[in-house]
Amino acid sequence: MSLASERRIDPRYGAHFDVRFSRATDAARAFNAFSVNFSSGGLCLRSSTAYPVGEALSMSLSIEGELFELEGVVSWVRGEAVGVRFVNLKPAVRAQLERVARALAARGAPLT
């Protein structure tokens, strides 16, 4: 993929953590969802559940000991990999996500 076609602006780091969904219907559908990589703008998760592009998700993430309650939209789906873009982020939450991403990088998380 060329840099010109890359739309992400935030660096992505390999990170493995559970993803919990806030709505009961989402939680039931994605019992075993976990992250593959993470950035302050979104994440890639792996789930055996099918998600349509454009679907809105409410999720809870615990990353580096910090809990986030986030809204996201499914941006793409490739097999069991699902790209989720965070939406409606308050500036303070985005700054907190950026801080966590830097902590992952400092601990040697691979840039993906």
Buried (B, 14 or more C-beta within 10 A) or exposed (E): EEEEEEEEEBBBBBBEBEBBBEEEEBBEBBEEBBBBBBBBBBBBBBBEBEBEEEBEBBBBBEBBEEEBEBBBBBBEBEEEEBBBBBEEBEEEBBEBBBEBBEBBEEEEBEEE
